[in-house]
Amino acid sequence: MNIKETTNDFIKQSKRVLKVAKKPDREEFFDFSKVTAIGIAIIGVIGFVMVLIGQLLGL
């Protein structure tokens, strides 16, 4: 495949994805937001605990 064919294939696939994709409704958006916030909080707590343990052990 040359660059022109690869580019055309990418454009076709992108158009197909955009046709199928839909904007999330309000409830779905808030669900995604909650899950994302919980994930960020969990990662923050894990990082905080690791730093705290490191300071307690003198590392």
PDBQT receptor file of N, H, CA, C and O in Angstrom, charges set to zero:
ATOM      1  N   MET A   1       0.837  -1.186   0.000  1.00  0.00    +0.000 N 
ATOM      2  CA  MET A   1       0.000   0.000   0.000  1.00  0.00    +0.000 C 
ATOM      3  C   MET A   1       0.878   1.244   0.000  1.00  0.00    +0.000 C 
ATOM      4  O   MET A   1       1.869   1.329   0.726  1.00  0.00    +0.000 OA
ATOM      5  N   ASN A   2       0.505   2.167  -0.798  1.00  0.00    +0.000 N 
ATOM      6  H   ASN A   2      -0.300   2.098  -1.387  1.00  0.00    +0.000 HD
ATOM      7  CA  ASN A   2       1.248   3.416  -0.777  1.00  0.00    +0.000 C 
ATOM      8  C   ASN A   2       0.550   4.413   0.144  1.00  0.00    +0.000 C 
ATOM      9  O   ASN A   2      -0.486   4.112   0.736  1.00  0.00    +0.000 OA
ATOM     10  N   ILE A   3       1.125   5.579   0.252  1.00  0.00    +0.000 N 
ATOM     11  H   ILE A   3       1.967   5.823  -0.228  1.00  0.00    +0.000 HD
ATOM     12  CA  ILE A   3       0.615   6.568   1.205  1.00  0.00    +0.000 C 
ATOM     13  C   ILE A   3      -0.778   7.041   0.817  1.00  0.00    +0.000 C 
ATOM     14  O   ILE A   3      -1.617   7.268   1.688  1.00  0.00    +0.000 OA
ATOM     15  N   LYS A   4      -1.034   7.192  -0.472  1.00  0.00    +0.000 N 
ATOM     16  H   LYS A   4      -0.352   7.008  -1.180  1.00  0.00    +0.000 HD
ATOM     17  CA  LYS A   4      -2.348   7.683  -0.913  1.00  0.00    +0.000 C 
ATOM     18  C   LYS A   4      -3.453   6.688  -0.552  1.00  0.00    +0.000 C 
ATOM     19  O   LYS A   4      -4.515   7.085  -0.072  1.00  0.00    +0.000 OA
ATOM     20  N   GLU A   5      -3.204   5.395  -0.782  1.00  0.00    +0.000 N 
ATOM     21  H   GLU A   5      -2.341   5.072  -1.171  1.00  0.00    +0.000 HD
ATOM     22  CA  GLU A   5      -4.197   4.371  -0.438  1.00  0.00    +0.000 C 
ATOM     23  C   GLU A   5      -4.416   4.309   1.075  1.00  0.00    +0.000 C 
ATOM     24  O   GLU A   5      -5.549   4.178   1.538  1.00  0.00    +0.000 OA
ATOM     25  N   THR A   6      -3.337   4.403   1.834  1.00  0.00    +0.000 N 
ATOM     26  H   THR A   6      -2.416   4.509   1.458  1.00  0.00    +0.000 HD
ATOM     27  CA  THR A   6      -3.432   4.360   3.289  1.00  0.00    +0.000 C 
ATOM     28  C   THR A   6      -4.235   5.556   3.809  1.00  0.00    +0.000 C 
ATOM     29  O   THR A   6      -5.073   5.415   4.699  1.00  0.00    +0.000 OA
ATOM     30  N   THR A   7      -3.968   6.719   3.247  1.00  0.00    +0.000 N 
ATOM     31  H   THR A   7      -3.287   6.834   2.524  1.00  0.00    +0.000 HD
ATOM     32  CA  THR A   7      -4.689   7.922   3.660  1.00  0.00    +0.000 C 
ATOM     33  C   THR A   7      -6.168   7.823   3.315  1.00  0.00    +0.000 C 
ATOM     34  O   THR A   7      -7.021   8.163   4.135  1.00  0.00    +0.000 OA
ATOM     35  N   ASN A   8      -6.478   7.359   2.102  1.00  0.00    +0.000 N 
ATOM     36  H   ASN A   8      -5.785   7.083   1.436  1.00  0.00    +0.000 HD
ATOM     37  CA  ASN A   8      -7.878   7.203   1.697  1.00  0.00    +0.000 C 
ATOM     38  C   ASN A   8      -8.604   6.187   2.577  1.00  0.00    +0.000 C 
ATOM     39  O   ASN A   8      -9.760   6.396   2.943  1.00  0.00    +0.000 OA
ATOM     40  N   ASP A   9      -7.929   5.093   2.916  1.00  0.00    +0.000 N 
ATOM     41  H   ASP A   9      -6.989   4.924   2.618  1.00  0.00    +0.000 HD
ATOM     42  CA  ASP A   9      -8.527   4.081   3.783  1.00  0.00    +0.000 C 
ATOM     43  C   ASP A   9      -8.812   4.665   5.167  1.00  0.00    +0.000 C 
ATOM     44  O   ASP A   9      -9.865   4.411   5.752  1.00  0.00    +0.000 OA
ATOM     45  N   PHE A  10      -7.865   5.448   5.684  1.00  0.00    +0.000 N 
ATOM     46  H   PHE A  10      -7.010   5.654   5.209  1.00  0.00    +0.000 HD
ATOM     47  CA  PHE A  10      -8.051   6.085   6.983  1.00  0.00    +0.000 C 
ATOM     48  C   PHE A  10      -9.237   7.044   6.961  1.00  0.00    +0.000 C 
ATOM     49  O   PHE A  10     -10.024   7.078   7.907  1.00  0.00    +0.000 OA
ATOM     50  N   ILE A  11      -9.367   7.811   5.902  1.00  0.00    +0.000 N 
ATOM     51  H   ILE A  11      -8.728   7.784   5.134  1.00  0.00    +0.000 HD
ATOM     52  CA  ILE A  11     -10.482   8.765   5.786  1.00  0.00    +0.000 C 
ATOM     53  C   ILE A  11     -11.809   8.030   5.723  1.00  0.00    +0.000 C 
ATOM     54  O   ILE A  11     -12.779   8.457   6.349  1.00  0.00    +0.000 OA
ATOM     55  N   LYS A  12     -11.871   6.932   4.980  1.00  0.00    +0.000 N 
ATOM     56  H   LYS A  12     -11.083   6.585   4.471  1.00  0.00    +0.000 HD
ATOM     57  CA  LYS A  12     -13.110   6.144   4.888  1.00  0.00    +0.000 C 
ATOM     58  C   LYS A  12     -13.496   5.587   6.259  1.00  0.00    +0.000 C 
ATOM     59  O   LYS A  12     -14.660   5.648   6.656  1.00  0.00    +0.000 OA
ATOM     60  N   GLN A  13     -12.517   5.049   6.972  1.00  0.00    +0.000 N 
ATOM     61  H   GLN A  13     -11.572   4.999   6.650  1.00  0.00    +0.000 HD
ATOM     62  CA  GLN A  13     -12.799   4.496   8.293  1.00  0.00    +0.000 C 
ATOM     63  C   GLN A  13     -13.225   5.590   9.272  1.00  0.00    +0.000 C 
ATOM     64  O   GLN A  13     -14.107   5.368  10.102  1.00  0.00    +0.000 OA
ATOM     65  N   SER A  14     -12.614   6.753   9.181  1.00  0.00    +0.000 N 
ATOM     66  H   SER A  14     -11.898   6.933   8.507  1.00  0.00    +0.000 HD
ATOM     67  CA  SER A  14     -12.975   7.867  10.061  1.00  0.00    +0.000 C 
ATOM     68  C   SER A  14     -14.403   8.324   9.799  1.00  0.00    +0.000 C 
ATOM     69  O   SER A  14     -15.143   8.607  10.741  1.00  0.00    +0.000 OA
ATOM     70  N   LYS A  15     -14.796   8.398   8.541  1.00  0.00    +0.000 N 
ATOM     71  H   LYS A  15     -14.194   8.168   7.775  1.00  0.00    +0.000 HD
ATOM     72  CA  LYS A  15     -16.167   8.781   8.194  1.00  0.00    +0.000 C 
ATOM     73  C   LYS A  15     -17.165   7.780   8.746  1.00  0.00    +0.000 C 
ATOM     74  O   LYS A  15     -18.224   8.163   9.243  1.00  0.00    +0.000 OA
ATOM     75  N   ARG A  16     -16.832   6.498   8.661  1.00  0.00    +0.000 N 
ATOM     76  H   ARG A  16     -15.972   6.187   8.257  1.00  0.00    +0.000 HD
ATOM     77  CA  ARG A  16     -17.727   5.461   9.168  1.00  0.00    +0.000 C 
ATOM     78  C   ARG A  16     -17.905   5.589  10.678  1.00  0.00    +0.000 C 
ATOM     79  O   ARG A  16     -19.017   5.456  11.190  1.00  0.00    +0.000 OA
ATOM     80  N   VAL A  17     -16.821   5.845  11.382  1.00  0.00    +0.000 N 
ATOM     81  H   VAL A  17     -15.918   5.954  10.967  1.00  0.00    +0.000 HD
ATOM     82  CA  VAL A  17     -16.899   6.005  12.845  1.00  0.00    +0.000 C 
ATOM     83  C   VAL A  17     -17.747   7.218  13.199  1.00  0.00    +0.000 C 
ATOM     84  O   VAL A  17     -18.569   7.151  14.113  1.00  0.00    +0.000 OA
ATOM     85  N   LEU A  18     -17.559   8.323  12.490  1.00  0.00    +0.000 N 
ATOM     86  H   LEU A  18     -16.892   8.378  11.747  1.00  0.00    +0.000 HD
ATOM     87  CA  LEU A  18     -18.326   9.538  12.786  1.00  0.00    +0.000 C 
ATOM     88  C   LEU A  18     -19.811   9.359  12.499  1.00  0.00    +0.000 C 
ATOM     89  O   LEU A  18     -20.640   9.971  13.174  1.00  0.00    +0.000 OA
ATOM     90  N   LYS A  19     -20.168   8.542  11.524  1.00  0.00    +0.000 N 
ATOM     91  H   LYS A  19     -19.495   8.044  10.976  1.00  0.00    +0.000 HD
ATOM     92  CA  LYS A  19     -21.581   8.286  11.241  1.00  0.00    +0.000 C 
ATOM     93  C   LYS A  19     -22.233   7.477  12.361  1.00  0.00    +0.000 C 
ATOM     94  O   LYS A  19     -23.398   7.694  12.692  1.00  0.00    +0.000 OA
ATOM     95  N   VAL A  20     -21.475   6.545  12.941  1.00  0.00    +0.000 N 
ATOM     96  H   VAL A  20     -20.528   6.370  12.672  1.00  0.00    +0.000 HD
ATOM     97  CA  VAL A  20     -22.022   5.667  13.979  1.00  0.00    +0.000 C 
ATOM     98  C   VAL A  20     -22.034   6.355  15.342  1.00  0.00    +0.000 C 
ATOM     99  O   VAL A  20     -22.913   6.092  16.163  1.00  0.00    +0.000 OA
ATOM    100  N   ALA A  21     -21.064   7.232  15.586  1.00  0.00    +0.000 N 
ATOM    101  H   ALA A  21     -20.350   7.446  14.920  1.00  0.00    +0.000 HD
ATOM    102  CA  ALA A  21     -20.932   7.876  16.891  1.00  0.00    +0.000 C 
ATOM    103  C   ALA A  21     -22.128   8.787  17.175  1.00  0.00    +0.000 C 
ATOM    104  O   ALA A  21     -22.717   9.377  16.270  1.00  0.00    +0.000 OA
ATOM    105  N   LYS A  22     -22.464   8.880  18.464  1.00  0.00    +0.000 N 
ATOM    106  H   LYS A  22     -21.985   8.400  19.200  1.00  0.00    +0.000 HD
ATOM    107  CA  LYS A  22     -23.562   9.758  18.864  1.00  0.00    +0.000 C 
ATOM    108  C   LYS A  22     -23.138  10.550  20.095  1.00  0.00    +0.000 C 
ATOM    109  O   LYS A  22     -22.265  10.127  20.854  1.00  0.00    +0.000 OA
ATOM    110  N   LYS A  23     -23.757  11.677  20.274  1.00  0.00    +0.000 N 
ATOM    111  H   LYS A  23     -24.466  12.020  19.658  1.00  0.00    +0.000 HD
ATOM    112  CA  LYS A  23     -23.469  12.506  21.436  1.00  0.00    +0.000 C 
ATOM    113  C   LYS A  23     -24.149  11.874  22.654  1.00  0.00    +0.000 C 
ATOM    114  O   LYS A  23     -25.326  11.519  22.581  1.00  0.00    +0.000 OA
ATOM    115  N   PRO A  24     -23.435  11.730  23.763  1.00  0.00    +0.000 N 
ATOM    116  CA  PRO A  24     -24.057  11.124  24.945  1.00  0.00    +0.000 C 
ATOM    117  C   PRO A  24     -25.132  12.044  25.525  1.00  0.00    +0.000 C 
ATOM    118  O   PRO A  24     -25.010  13.269  25.492  1.00  0.00    +0.000 OA
ATOM    119  N   ASP A  25     -26.187  11.421  26.058  1.00  0.00    +0.000 N 
ATOM    120  H   ASP A  25     -26.286  10.427  26.086  1.00  0.00    +0.000 HD
ATOM    121  CA  ASP A  25     -27.205  12.235  26.714  1.00  0.00    +0.000 C 
ATOM    122  C   ASP A  25     -26.707  12.660  28.090  1.00  0.00    +0.000 C 
ATOM    123  O   ASP A  25     -25.625  12.262  28.522  1.00  0.00    +0.000 OA
ATOM    124  N   ARG A  26     -27.500  13.464  28.762  1.00  0.00    +0.000 N 
ATOM    125  H   ARG A  26     -28.378  13.788  28.410  1.00  0.00    +0.000 HD
ATOM    126  CA  ARG A  26     -27.077  14.060  30.035  1.00  0.00    +0.000 C 
ATOM    127  C   ARG A  26     -26.741  12.990  31.078  1.00  0.00    +0.000 C 
ATOM    128  O   ARG A  26     -25.718  13.093  31.757  1.00  0.00    +0.000 OA
ATOM    129  N   GLU A  27     -27.577  11.978  31.212  1.00  0.00    +0.000 N 
ATOM    130  H   GLU A  27     -28.408  11.894  30.661  1.00  0.00    +0.000 HD
ATOM    131  CA  GLU A  27     -27.362  10.929  32.217  1.00  0.00    +0.000 C 
ATOM    132  C   GLU A  27     -26.088  10.141  31.919  1.00  0.00    +0.000 C 
ATOM    133  O   GLU A  27     -25.306   9.854  32.826  1.00  0.00    +0.000 OA
ATOM    134  N   GLU A  28     -25.881   9.794  30.657  1.00  0.00    +0.000 N 
ATOM    135  H   GLU A  28     -26.516  10.027  29.921  1.00  0.00    +0.000 HD
ATOM    136  CA  GLU A  28     -24.688   9.042  30.267  1.00  0.00    +0.000 C 
ATOM    137  C   GLU A  28     -23.418   9.867  30.523  1.00  0.00    +0.000 C 
ATOM    138  O   GLU A  28     -22.407   9.329  30.974  1.00  0.00    +0.000 OA
ATOM    139  N   PHE A  29     -23.474  11.159  30.237  1.00  0.00    +0.000 N 
ATOM    140  H   PHE A  29     -24.295  11.596  29.870  1.00  0.00    +0.000 HD
ATOM    141  CA  PHE A  29     -22.329  12.041  30.477  1.00  0.00    +0.000 C 
ATOM    142  C   PHE A  29     -21.975  12.083  31.960  1.00  0.00    +0.000 C 
ATOM    143  O   PHE A  29     -20.801  12.007  32.323  1.00  0.00    +0.000 OA
ATOM    144  N   PHE A  30     -22.993  12.205  32.823  1.00  0.00    +0.000 N 
ATOM    145  H   PHE A  30     -23.947  12.267  32.529  1.00  0.00    +0.000 HD
ATOM    146  CA  PHE A  30     -22.721  12.255  34.258  1.00  0.00    +0.000 C 
ATOM    147  C   PHE A  30     -22.199  10.922  34.773  1.00  0.00    +0.000 C 
ATOM    148  O   PHE A  30     -21.370  10.895  35.682  1.00  0.00    +0.000 OA
ATOM    149  N   ASP A  31     -22.674   9.807  34.203  1.00  0.00    +0.000 N 
ATOM    150  H   ASP A  31     -23.348   9.829  33.464  1.00  0.00    +0.000 HD
ATOM    151  CA  ASP A  31     -22.143   8.500  34.601  1.00  0.00    +0.000 C 
ATOM    152  C   ASP A  31     -20.660   8.397  34.261  1.00  0.00    +0.000 C 
ATOM    153  O   ASP A  31     -19.863   7.954  35.087  1.00  0.00    +0.000 OA
ATOM    154  N   PHE A  32     -20.289   8.805  33.047  1.00  0.00    +0.000 N 
ATOM    155  H   PHE A  32     -20.937   9.165  32.376  1.00  0.00    +0.000 HD
ATOM    156  CA  PHE A  32     -18.873   8.792  32.664  1.00  0.00    +0.000 C 
ATOM    157  C   PHE A  32     -18.058   9.711  33.558  1.00  0.00    +0.000 C 
ATOM    158  O   PHE A  32     -16.934   9.380  33.935  1.00  0.00    +0.000 OA
ATOM    159  N   SER A  33     -18.619  10.861  33.898  1.00  0.00    +0.000 N 
ATOM    160  H   SER A  33     -19.532  11.130  33.592  1.00  0.00    +0.000 HD
ATOM    161  CA  SER A  33     -17.916  11.812  34.756  1.00  0.00    +0.000 C 
ATOM    162  C   SER A  33     -17.678  11.231  36.145  1.00  0.00    +0.000 C 
ATOM    163  O   SER A  33     -16.600  11.398  36.715  1.00  0.00    +0.000 OA
ATOM    164  N   LYS A  34     -18.688  10.544  36.690  1.00  0.00    +0.000 N 
ATOM    165  H   LYS A  34     -19.563  10.408  36.226  1.00  0.00    +0.000 HD
ATOM    166  CA  LYS A  34     -18.543   9.928  38.015  1.00  0.00    +0.000 C 
ATOM    167  C   LYS A  34     -17.454   8.866  38.001  1.00  0.00    +0.000 C 
ATOM    168  O   LYS A  34     -16.605   8.829  38.892  1.00  0.00    +0.000 OA
ATOM    169  N   VAL A  35     -17.476   8.004  36.994  1.00  0.00    +0.000 N 
ATOM    170  H   VAL A  35     -18.166   8.033  36.270  1.00  0.00    +0.000 HD
ATOM    171  CA  VAL A  35     -16.484   6.927  36.910  1.00  0.00    +0.000 C 
ATOM    172  C   VAL A  35     -15.078   7.508  36.773  1.00  0.00    +0.000 C 
ATOM    173  O   VAL A  35     -14.133   7.020  37.393  1.00  0.00    +0.000 OA
ATOM    174  N   THR A  36     -14.946   8.547  35.960  1.00  0.00    +0.000 N 
ATOM    175  H   THR A  36     -15.713   8.943  35.456  1.00  0.00    +0.000 HD
ATOM    176  CA  THR A  36     -13.649   9.187  35.782  1.00  0.00    +0.000 C 
ATOM    177  C   THR A  36     -13.171   9.819  37.087  1.00  0.00    +0.000 C 
ATOM    178  O   THR A  36     -12.001   9.681  37.446  1.00  0.00    +0.000 OA
ATOM    179  N   ALA A  37     -14.053  10.503  37.794  1.00  0.00    +0.000 N 
ATOM    180  H   ALA A  37     -15.003  10.615  37.503  1.00  0.00    +0.000 HD
ATOM    181  CA  ALA A  37     -13.687  11.130  39.063  1.00  0.00    +0.000 C 
ATOM    182  C   ALA A  37     -13.281  10.085  40.098  1.00  0.00    +0.000 C 
ATOM    183  O   ALA A  37     -12.321  10.284  40.842  1.00  0.00    +0.000 OA
ATOM    184  N   ILE A  38     -14.007   8.978  40.148  1.00  0.00    +0.000 N 
ATOM    185  H   ILE A  38     -14.788   8.816  39.544  1.00  0.00    +0.000 HD
ATOM    186  CA  ILE A  38     -13.656   7.909  41.088  1.00  0.00    +0.000 C 
ATOM    187  C   ILE A  38     -12.285   7.340  40.756  1.00  0.00    +0.000 C 
ATOM    188  O   ILE A  38     -11.484   7.093  41.657  1.00  0.00    +0.000 OA
ATOM    189  N   GLY A  39     -12.006   7.131  39.474  1.00  0.00    +0.000 N 
ATOM    190  H   GLY A  39     -12.656   7.332  38.742  1.00  0.00    +0.000 HD
ATOM    191  CA  GLY A  39     -10.697   6.623  39.057  1.00  0.00    +0.000 C 
ATOM    192  C   GLY A  39      -9.573   7.557  39.430  1.00  0.00    +0.000 C 
ATOM    193  O   GLY A  39      -8.535   7.117  39.925  1.00  0.00    +0.000 OA
ATOM    194  N   ILE A  40      -9.766   8.847  39.199  1.00  0.00    +0.000 N 
ATOM    195  H   ILE A  40     -10.609   9.204  38.797  1.00  0.00    +0.000 HD
ATOM    196  CA  ILE A  40      -8.739   9.835  39.554  1.00  0.00    +0.000 C 
ATOM    197  C   ILE A  40      -8.521   9.850  41.062  1.00  0.00    +0.000 C 
ATOM    198  O   ILE A  40      -7.385   9.940  41.527  1.00  0.00    +0.000 OA
ATOM    199  N   ALA A  41      -9.608   9.762  41.824  1.00  0.00    +0.000 N 
ATOM    200  H   ALA A  41     -10.531   9.689  41.446  1.00  0.00    +0.000 HD
ATOM    201  CA  ALA A  41      -9.492   9.760  43.288  1.00  0.00    +0.000 C 
ATOM    202  C   ALA A  41      -8.738   8.527  43.778  1.00  0.00    +0.000 C 
ATOM    203  O   ALA A  41      -7.894   8.625  44.669  1.00  0.00    +0.000 OA
ATOM    204  N   ILE A  42      -9.039   7.377  43.200  1.00  0.00    +0.000 N 
ATOM    205  H   ILE A  42      -9.724   7.298  42.476  1.00  0.00    +0.000 HD
ATOM    206  CA  ILE A  42      -8.355   6.145  43.614  1.00  0.00    +0.000 C 
ATOM    207  C   ILE A  42      -6.862   6.233  43.322  1.00  0.00    +0.000 C 
ATOM    208  O   ILE A  42      -6.040   5.864  44.161  1.00  0.00    +0.000 OA
ATOM    209  N   ILE A  43      -6.510   6.719  42.140  1.00  0.00    +0.000 N 
ATOM    210  H   ILE A  43      -7.177   7.020  41.458  1.00  0.00    +0.000 HD
ATOM    211  CA  ILE A  43      -5.098   6.860  41.794  1.00  0.00    +0.000 C 
ATOM    212  C   ILE A  43      -4.418   7.860  42.732  1.00  0.00    +0.000 C 
ATOM    213  O   ILE A  43      -3.276   7.648  43.139  1.00  0.00    +0.000 OA
ATOM    214  N   GLY A  44      -5.108   8.941  43.074  1.00  0.00    +0.000 N 
ATOM    215  H   GLY A  44      -6.036   9.113  42.743  1.00  0.00    +0.000 HD
ATOM    216  CA  GLY A  44      -4.547   9.919  44.004  1.00  0.00    +0.000 C 
ATOM    217  C   GLY A  44      -4.318   9.337  45.386  1.00  0.00    +0.000 C 
ATOM    218  O   GLY A  44      -3.284   9.588  46.005  1.00  0.00    +0.000 OA
ATOM    219  N   VAL A  45      -5.276   8.562  45.872  1.00  0.00    +0.000 N 
ATOM    220  H   VAL A  45      -6.116   8.359  45.369  1.00  0.00    +0.000 HD
ATOM    221  CA  VAL A  45      -5.134   7.943  47.197  1.00  0.00    +0.000 C 
ATOM    222  C   VAL A  45      -3.973   6.957  47.194  1.00  0.00    +0.000 C 
ATOM    223  O   VAL A  45      -3.189   6.914  48.142  1.00  0.00    +0.000 OA
ATOM    224  N   ILE A  46      -3.861   6.167  46.133  1.00  0.00    +0.000 N 
ATOM    225  H   ILE A  46      -4.497   6.202  45.362  1.00  0.00    +0.000 HD
ATOM    226  CA  ILE A  46      -2.750   5.208  46.050  1.00  0.00    +0.000 C 
ATOM    227  C   ILE A  46      -1.416   5.951  46.062  1.00  0.00    +0.000 C 
ATOM    228  O   ILE A  46      -0.488   5.551  46.766  1.00  0.00    +0.000 OA
ATOM    229  N   GLY A  47      -1.319   7.021  45.293  1.00  0.00    +0.000 N 
ATOM    230  H   GLY A  47      -2.073   7.346  44.722  1.00  0.00    +0.000 HD
ATOM    231  CA  GLY A  47      -0.084   7.810  45.277  1.00  0.00    +0.000 C 
ATOM    232  C   GLY A  47       0.215   8.428  46.628  1.00  0.00    +0.000 C 
ATOM    233  O   GLY A  47       1.365   8.437  47.068  1.00  0.00    +0.000 OA
ATOM    234  N   PHE A  48      -0.813   8.945  47.291  1.00  0.00    +0.000 N 
ATOM    235  H   PHE A  48      -1.746   8.937  46.933  1.00  0.00    +0.000 HD
ATOM    236  CA  PHE A  48      -0.629   9.541  48.617  1.00  0.00    +0.000 C 
ATOM    237  C   PHE A  48      -0.135   8.506  49.619  1.00  0.00    +0.000 C 
ATOM    238  O   PHE A  48       0.770   8.783  50.406  1.00  0.00    +0.000 OA
ATOM    239  N   VAL A  49      -0.723   7.323  49.591  1.00  0.00    +0.000 N 
ATOM    240  H   VAL A  49      -1.458   7.098  48.952  1.00  0.00    +0.000 HD
ATOM    241  CA  VAL A  49      -0.325   6.256  50.520  1.00  0.00    +0.000 C 
ATOM    242  C   VAL A  49       1.116   5.840  50.249  1.00  0.00    +0.000 C 
ATOM    243  O   VAL A  49       1.875   5.592  51.185  1.00  0.00    +0.000 OA
ATOM    244  N   MET A  50       1.495   5.763  48.981  1.00  0.00    +0.000 N 
ATOM    245  H   MET A  50       0.878   5.964  48.220  1.00  0.00    +0.000 HD
ATOM    246  CA  MET A  50       2.869   5.378  48.649  1.00  0.00    +0.000 C 
ATOM    247  C   MET A  50       3.871   6.420  49.156  1.00  0.00    +0.000 C 
ATOM    248  O   MET A  50       4.915   6.065  49.702  1.00  0.00    +0.000 OA
ATOM    249  N   VAL A  51       3.552   7.701  48.977  1.00  0.00    +0.000 N 
ATOM    250  H   VAL A  51       2.703   7.990  48.534  1.00  0.00    +0.000 HD
ATOM    251  CA  VAL A  51       4.441   8.755  49.470  1.00  0.00    +0.000 C 
ATOM    252  C   VAL A  51       4.500   8.728  50.990  1.00  0.00    +0.000 C 
ATOM    253  O   VAL A  51       5.574   8.886  51.570  1.00  0.00    +0.000 OA
ATOM    254  N   LEU A  52       3.359   8.530  51.641  1.00  0.00    +0.000 N 
ATOM    255  H   LEU A  52       2.487   8.402  51.169  1.00  0.00    +0.000 HD
ATOM    256  CA  LEU A  52       3.331   8.466  53.101  1.00  0.00    +0.000 C 
ATOM    257  C   LEU A  52       4.162   7.316  53.626  1.00  0.00    +0.000 C 
ATOM    258  O   LEU A  52       4.928   7.484  54.575  1.00  0.00    +0.000 OA
ATOM    259  N   ILE A  53       4.022   6.161  53.024  1.00  0.00    +0.000 N 
ATOM    260  H   ILE A  53       3.400   6.025  52.253  1.00  0.00    +0.000 HD
ATOM    261  CA  ILE A  53       4.828   4.996  53.444  1.00  0.00    +0.000 C 
ATOM    262  C   ILE A  53       6.313   5.274  53.203  1.00  0.00    +0.000 C 
ATOM    263  O   ILE A  53       7.155   4.936  54.034  1.00  0.00    +0.000 OA
ATOM    264  N   GLY A  54       6.625   5.884  52.076  1.00  0.00    +0.000 N 
ATOM    265  H   GLY A  54       5.941   6.159  51.400  1.00  0.00    +0.000 HD
ATOM    266  CA  GLY A  54       8.023   6.214  51.784  1.00  0.00    +0.000 C 
ATOM    267  C   GLY A  54       8.609   7.161  52.811  1.00  0.00    +0.000 C 
ATOM    268  O   GLY A  54       9.761   7.002  53.216  1.00  0.00    +0.000 OA
ATOM    269  N   GLN A  55       7.833   8.143  53.238  1.00  0.00    +0.000 N 
ATOM    270  H   GLN A  55       6.897   8.272  52.910  1.00  0.00    +0.000 HD
ATOM    271  CA  GLN A  55       8.332   9.083  54.241  1.00  0.00    +0.000 C 
ATOM    272  C   GLN A  55       8.461   8.418  55.606  1.00  0.00    +0.000 C 
ATOM    273  O   GLN A  55       9.395   8.716  56.351  1.00  0.00    +0.000 OA
ATOM    274  N   LEU A  56       7.551   7.537  55.938  1.00  0.00    +0.000 N 
ATOM    275  H   LEU A  56       6.793   7.295  55.333  1.00  0.00    +0.000 HD
ATOM    276  CA  LEU A  56       7.629   6.851  57.223  1.00  0.00    +0.000 C 
ATOM    277  C   LEU A  56       8.827   5.913  57.285  1.00  0.00    +0.000 C 
ATOM    278  O   LEU A  56       9.430   5.738  58.344  1.00  0.00    +0.000 OA
ATOM    279  N   LEU A  57       9.170   5.312  56.153  1.00  0.00    +0.000 N 
ATOM    280  H   LEU A  57       8.680   5.454  55.293  1.00  0.00    +0.000 HD
ATOM    281  CA  LEU A  57      10.316   4.400  56.115  1.00  0.00    +0.000 C 
ATOM    282  C   LEU A  57      11.624   5.143  55.872  1.00  0.00    +0.000 C 
ATOM    283  O   LEU A  57      12.699   4.546  55.940  1.00  0.00    +0.000 OA
ATOM    284  N   GLY A  58      11.541   6.427  55.593  1.00  0.00    +0.000 N 
ATOM    285  H   GLY A  58      10.668   6.912  55.537  1.00  0.00    +0.000 HD
ATOM    286  CA  GLY A  58      12.748   7.226  55.378  1.00  0.00    +0.000 C 
ATOM    287  C   GLY A  58      13.386   6.999  54.027  1.00  0.00    +0.000 C 
ATOM    288  O   GLY A  58      14.606   7.099  53.898  1.00  0.00    +0.000 OA
ATOM    289  N   LEU A  59      12.602   6.701  53.033  1.00  0.00    +0.000 N 
ATOM    290  H   LEU A  59      11.611   6.620  53.138  1.00  0.00    +0.000 HD
ATOM    291  CA  LEU A  59      13.152   6.479  51.683  1.00  0.00    +0.000 C 
ATOM    292  C   LEU A  59      13.217   7.752  50.898  1.00  0.00    +0.000 C 
ATOM    293  O   LEU A  59      13.652   7.746  49.747  1.00  0.00    +0.000 OA
TER     294      LEU A  59
